[in-house]
Amino acid sequence: MNSQKRYLLGGWLPPLTNLSDPDYCEFGCPICRRARAGNRLARLAQRVELLLSRGGCPWGRARQQKYGVPPDQPAPIDEDAAGKSDEPVVS
């Protein structure tokens, strides 16, 4: 079961009191989520942010420490003990 955190206003209000929350970048940030999904405008905004801030916002840097990938790349798929991923199999 995947328990994602919920953020105010659909993620448009970032958790300013917790700048080291990697889950905000993964599940809450409207720019990063849309950019990783392929939205062209969000990708452009994210690239500009990455260039200006030299690595992304604090939540993006925390996500990179937790998942090992920068904010503009998808997180690796988690596998359970049996070696099965949480992702549904499409046939």
N, C-alpha and C positions, 0 to 999 in steps of 0.2 A: 504494500500500500504506500502510495506516494503522498506524504503530507507536506504540501507547500504552504509557506507562510503567506498571509494576506497583508497587503499594504494599503494605506489610506488613498482614496481617490484613484484606485486602479494602478497605483505605483507612481502617480504624478507628484505625490508628496513623499519625498525620500525620508528615511529615518535619520534625521540630523543628529540625534543623540547617540547613535551607534554607527560610527563611520567605518567599523570593521566587520560589517554584516555582509558576508559574501552571497548570501541568499537573496539579498535585494537585487544585486546585479543579475543573478540567475533567474529569479522568478518575478521580480517586481518592477525593475527599471523599464519604462515603456520604450526607451530608445534602444537599449541593448537587446531586449527580447525581440523586438521587431527586426533589428539588424541581423541577428542570428537566424531569424526566420526568412530573410531574403528581401525585406523591404528596402528599395533603393534609396529613398530619402533618409531613412533611419541609418543606413550604412554610411551615407555621406556625412551625416551629423556625427556618427560615432568616429569616423576617421578623423574629422576635424578635432573632436574632443581628444582623441588619442595623441594627435600631433601637438596640440596646445598644452596638454597637461603632462606630456611625456610619460605615457603609460596608462592613462585613464584616471577616472575619479577614484576616491578612496574605496568605494565598494567594488569597483572593477579590479583594483589591485588586491583587495582581500579575496576576491573570487579567484584570481590567478594563483594566490598562495594556497588556497584550499583545493582547487581542481587541477592546477598545473597548466592551465591554458589561458591566454589573454581574453579580455572581454569580447573580442570580435570572433572568437571561435567557439563552437559547441563543446560542452563538457563531455568527457568520456562517459560511455555507458557503464553503469554499475552492474556488476554481476553478483548473484547470490552464491551461496556455498556450492550449489549443484552446477554452477557454471551457466545458469540461464539468466538472460538479461531481463530487465523490467519492461523493455520495449516489446510491443506486440509484434508478432511475425506476420508480415504481409505476403500473401501468396498470389 
